């Protein structure tokens, strides 16, 4: 009895499996259409993206040209800045030597001031005598005052 049921169960299972395969086979065209529709949508999106990227290429090329054009003056400015930094370094080094030179000039000026003071001490007392001699010479015959 159990032995009789076993093949019948297997047959029933096989029939059920065949029904499922038949159902799936009937649904294949519907599944195929759904897959085709999704593929079509994906292809349209891909085409749209391809056109968008193709439209961007010239813009990106122009952007690259613009960037290159903007970089050229910046590179020139960088070179000028480096040159100016070198010149400033030289100038700073030259200025650092000025204080000792100014000190030497100041000492020389002090010496000149002392000499001027000495000359003034000698000349000032002579000024009144020189004025008197000048007036006396104006009174002499043949002087330019006549």
C-alpha positions as CSV (number, residue, x, y, z in Angstrom):
1,X,0.0,0.0,0.0
2,X,2.7,2.5,0.9
3,X,4.6,1.3,-2.1
4,X,1.5,2.0,-4.3
5,X,1.2,5.6,-3.0
6,X,4.8,6.5,-3.5
7,X,4.8,6.4,-7.3
8,X,1.5,8.1,-7.3
9,X,2.9,10.9,-5.2
10,X,5.9,11.2,-7.5
11,X,3.6,11.4,-10.5
12,X,1.5,14.1,-8.7
13,X,4.6,16.1,-7.9
14,X,5.8,15.8,-11.5
15,X,2.5,16.9,-12.8
16,X,2.5,19.9,-10.3
17,X,6.0,20.8,-11.4
18,X,4.9,20.6,-15.1
19,X,2.0,22.9,-14.3
20,X,4.4,25.4,-12.7
21,X,6.7,25.2,-15.7
22,X,3.7,25.7,-18.0
23,X,2.6,28.7,-16.0
24,X,6.1,30.2,-16.1
25,X,6.3,29.5,-19.8
26,X,3.0,31.3,-20.3
27,X,4.2,34.3,-18.3
28,X,7.6,34.5,-20.2
29,X,6.2,36.8,-22.9
30,X,4.9,39.2,-20.2
31,X,8.2,39.1,-18.4
32,X,10.1,39.6,-21.7
33,X,8.0,42.7,-22.5
34,X,8.7,44.1,-19.0
35,X,12.4,43.4,-19.3
36,X,12.4,44.9,-22.9
37,X,10.5,48.0,-21.6
38,X,13.0,48.5,-18.8
39,X,15.9,48.0,-21.2
40,X,14.4,50.5,-23.6
41,X,14.0,53.0,-20.7
42,X,17.6,52.4,-19.7
43,X,18.8,52.8,-23.3
44,X,16.9,56.1,-23.6
45,X,18.5,57.3,-20.4
46,X,21.9,56.2,-21.6
47,X,21.4,58.0,-24.9
48,X,20.3,61.2,-23.1
49,X,23.3,61.0,-20.8
50,X,25.6,60.4,-23.8
51,X,24.2,63.5,-25.5
52,X,24.6,65.5,-22.3
53,X,28.2,64.4,-21.9
54,X,28.9,65.2,-25.6
55,X,27.5,68.7,-25.1
56,X,29.7,69.2,-22.1
57,X,32.9,68.3,-23.9
58,X,33.2,71.6,-25.8
59,X,32.3,73.5,-22.7
60,X,35.0,71.7,-20.7
61,X,37.5,72.3,-23.5
62,X,36.7,76.0,-23.5
63,X,37.0,75.9,-19.7
64,X,40.4,74.4,-20.0
65,X,41.4,77.1,-22.4
66,X,40.1,79.8,-20.1
67,X,41.9,78.2,-17.2
68,X,45.1,78.1,-19.2
69,X,44.6,81.8,-20.2
70,X,44.1,82.7,-16.5
71,X,47.1,80.7,-15.3
72,X,49.5,82.4,-17.7
73,X,49.3,85.8,-16.0
74,X,49.4,84.1,-12.6
75,X,52.6,82.4,-13.6
76,X,54.0,85.7,-14.7
77,X,53.0,87.3,-11.4
78,X,54.6,84.4,-9.5
79,X,57.9,85.0,-11.4
80,X,57.6,88.8,-10.8
81,X,57.0,88.2,-7.1
82,X,60.0,85.9,-6.9
83,X,62.1,88.6,-8.6
84,X,60.8,91.3,-6.3
85,X,61.5,89.1,-3.3
86,X,65.2,88.8,-4.5
87,X,65.4,92.5,-5.0
88,X,63.9,93.2,-1.6
89,X,66.4,90.9,0.0
90,X,69.2,92.8,-1.7
91,X,67.7,96.1,-0.7
92,X,67.3,95.0,2.9
93,X,70.9,93.9,3.0
94,X,71.9,97.3,1.6
95,X,69.8,99.1,4.2
96,X,71.3,97.1,7.0
97,X,74.7,98.7,6.1
98,X,73.2,102.2,6.3
99,X,73.1,102.7,10.1
100,X,76.9,102.2,10.5
101,X,77.4,104.7,7.6
102,X,75.0,107.1,9.2
103,X,76.9,106.9,12.4
104,X,80.1,107.7,10.5
105,X,78.4,110.7,8.8
106,X,77.0,111.9,12.2
107,X,80.5,111.8,13.7
108,X,81.8,113.8,10.7
109,X,78.9,116.3,11.2
110,X,79.8,116.7,14.8
111,X,83.4,117.5,13.9
112,X,82.1,120.0,11.3
113,X,79.8,121.6,13.9
114,X,82.8,121.9,16.4
115,X,84.9,123.5,13.7
116,X,82.0,125.9,12.8
117,X,81.7,126.8,16.5
118,X,85.4,127.6,16.6
119,X,85.2,129.7,13.5
120,X,82.2,131.6,14.9
121,X,84.1,132.2,18.1
122,X,86.9,133.8,16.1
123,X,84.8,135.6,13.5
124,X,82.0,137.1,15.7
125,X,84.4,139.3,17.7
126,X,85.9,140.5,14.4
127,X,82.5,141.4,13.0
128,X,82.3,144.8,14.8
129,X,85.9,145.6,14.0
130,X,85.2,144.7,10.3
131,X,82.2,146.9,10.3
132,X,84.2,149.8,11.7
133,X,87.0,149.2,9.1
134,X,84.4,149.1,6.4
135,X,82.9,152.5,7.5
136,X,86.4,154.0,7.7
137,X,87.3,152.7,4.2
138,X,84.1,154.3,2.9
139,X,85.3,157.7,4.1
140,X,88.7,157.5,2.5
141,X,89.3,159.4,-0.7
142,X,88.8,157.2,-3.8
143,X,86.5,154.8,-2.1
144,X,83.5,153.4,-4.0
145,X,81.1,155.2,-1.6
146,X,82.0,158.6,-3.2
